[in-house]
Amino acid sequence: MERDEIMNILPHRGNMLLLDEASLIDGKARGKYRVRGDEWFLDGHFPGNPVVPGVILCEILAQSACVLLDGQIKEGSTPYFTGISEARFKEPVKPGDTVETECLITKSKGPFYFASGTVSVEGKLCAKAEFSFAVM
């Protein structure tokens, strides 16, 4: 999926859509985002040594996980983050890097979904987390 197709699943637009492409392979969502260097979240984080904030890496993971719900999210519904746990940040992500995510839904109950995911750059683990969201 390219950005236009991703926007059919996610309500995010403009600078908050943090996926350039996504795919579903063997029940896992895989996403990619190229860090250009001009993103709003790099301004001031950190001057002279820009690093993608961990919370943004978690948002990229959450957006990737929502791709697993393609065809299941009703029009007008919004996926909301409800929790994050076990987040670990291993390596910094910098401008020029292409972030690759892999997410898996581990459980669902009603409108709630529980997932786990990883963020890598060139095969090197940069972050991982378990998280939940609700589709309302």
Backbone hydrogen bonds, N-H to C=O, Kabsch-Sander energy under -0.5 kcal/mol:
donor,donor_aa,acceptor,acceptor_aa,energy
3,R,20,D,-0.7
5,E,2,E,-0.5
6,I,2,E,-2.3
7,M,3,R,-2.2
8,N,5,E,-1.1
9,I,6,I,-1.7
10,L,6,I,-2.7
16,M,13,R,-2.0
17,L,14,G,-1.4
18,L,16,M,-0.9
20,D,32,K,-3.4
21,E,32,K,-1.5
22,A,1,M,-1.8
23,S,30,R,-2.5
25,I,23,S,-0.5
25,I,28,K,-2.8
28,K,25,I,-1.7
29,A,103,C,-2.3
30,R,23,S,-2.9
31,G,101,T,-1.2
32,K,21,E,-2.4
33,Y,99,V,-1.9
35,V,33,Y,-0.6
35,V,97,D,-2.9
36,R,34,R,-0.8
42,L,39,E,-1.5
43,D,39,E,-0.6
43,D,40,W,-0.8
44,G,42,L,-0.9
45,H,42,L,-1.7
49,N,46,F,-2.4
51,V,45,H,-2.6
52,V,93,V,-3.1
56,I,53,P,-0.8
57,L,53,P,-1.7
58,C,54,G,-2.1
59,E,55,V,-1.8
60,I,56,I,-2.4
61,L,57,L,-1.9
62,A,58,C,-2.4
63,Q,59,E,-2.6
64,S,60,I,-2.1
65,A,61,L,-2.4
66,C,62,A,-1.7
67,V,63,Q,-0.7
67,V,64,S,-1.1
68,L,65,A,-1.7
69,L,66,C,-1.8
70,D,67,V,-1.6
72,Q,69,L,-3.0
73,I,69,L,-1.2
74,K,72,Q,-0.6
77,S,74,K,-2.3
80,Y,78,T,-0.6
80,Y,134,A,-3.4
82,T,132,S,-2.8
83,G,132,S,-1.5
85,S,130,E,-3.3
88,R,128,K,-2.6
90,K,88,R,-0.5
90,K,126,C,-3.0
91,E,126,C,-1.2
96,G,35,V,-3.6
97,D,94,K,-2.2
99,V,33,Y,-3.1
99,V,97,D,-0.7
100,E,120,S,-2.9
101,T,31,G,-2.5
102,E,118,T,-1.7
103,C,29,A,-2.5
104,L,116,S,-2.3
106,T,104,L,-0.6
106,T,114,F,-2.7
107,K,114,F,-1.5
109,K,112,F,-2.5
112,F,109,K,-2.1
113,Y,133,F,-2.9
114,F,107,K,-3.1
115,A,131,F,-3.1
116,S,104,L,-2.1
117,G,129,A,-2.3
118,T,102,E,-2.0
119,V,127,A,-3.0
120,S,100,E,-2.8
121,V,124,K,-2.1
122,E,98,T,-0.5
124,K,121,V,-2.0
125,L,123,G,-0.5
126,C,119,V,-3.4
127,A,119,V,-1.7
128,K,88,R,-2.0
129,A,117,G,-2.0
130,E,85,S,-2.8
131,F,115,A,-2.6
132,S,83,G,-2.5
133,F,113,Y,-2.2
134,A,80,Y,-2.6
135,V,111,P,-2.3
136,M,78,T,-2.5
136,M,134,A,-0.7
